[in-house]
Amino acid sequence: MQVERICIVGLGLMGGSLALALRLAQRTAVPTFPLHLTIVDTNPDTRAAAERLADVVTDDLATGVEGAELVILATPVRTILHCLTTLPGIRPSGLMVLDLGSSKADICAAMDNLPAPFQAIGGHPMAGKEVAGFGAATPDLFQDQTFILCQTQRTTPELEVVALDLVRWVRAQPLFLPPAVHDDMVAAISHLPYVVAVSLMRTAAGMADDRLWPVSSSGFRDTSRVSGTNPQMMLDVLLTNRTAVLTQIAAFQERLTAVTHLLQSADETALAHWLSETQRAYQTYRQFKP
């Protein structure tokens, strides 16, 4: 890697997995590369757990970015936005900035407004779990997964090289997308599924029958899984990608209305065709995600 001093802000699932992956890459690379890793986190238990992983652990952003060449913002989205407004005051000389936020338009716009000494690029590794926190982090979370990069007005060729190196070291696959395209896509394949899973869970729980959960099996478990995702993180995601999410909810409601009409009319031929078309779309998807 072209940078040696990295600061990760937020050691949850994403930031923690990134830190573990970088340490693993450092140990196994031939030749090895130097890495001075600083962790910034407000949770004292997380900071204690990070002592074995990092060279410096602190709860202070200014201390964390002092001397860093690259800062990686791995907090909830609105905290990332706050950090981006804070960085120029605490590090006026500038540095490289990458984030791991799940929505990109607001973050990349904030990066555009950073002063000239800063270099910044948006990032979003398309990987995760329904459980949060450093305890859930694993060094292989990003392996073979798509890592989206969004160029900003503060993206330089030098930073692109650094970002691509980092993606390679965590064994992910880079994909450049404009921020608005990213937000439209993840609204459909990530944020809408969360809203649907939450709605499904609330619908089932609304039956208020203690026999329901023993009756449920793998289909309900798999479909509802992401409803267990950290609510604070998803609150930030939904609010910062609200327009795209609302568009996808409207499209989903149209399809629910369509299948409702098919059921009401008991049109077996049309319903079978609707289901078969959907199965073919799923089979195409599984060619990319077996």
Protein Blocks (a to p, Z undefined) as FASTA:
>chain_A
ZZfbdcdehjafklmmmmmmmmmmmmmpccddddddddddfbfklmmmmmmmmmbdcfbf
klmmgopabdcdfbdfklmmmmmmmmmmmmmnopadddfbfbfklmmmmmmmpcfkbccd
dddddbddfbecjklpcfklmgopacdddddfkbcfklmmmmmmmmmmnopacddddfkl
mmmmmmmmmmmmmmmmmmmmmmmmmnopaklmmmpcfklmmmmmmmmpcfklmmmmmmmm
mmmmmmmmmmmmmmmmmmmmmmmnopaklmmmmmmmmmmmmmmmmmmmZZ
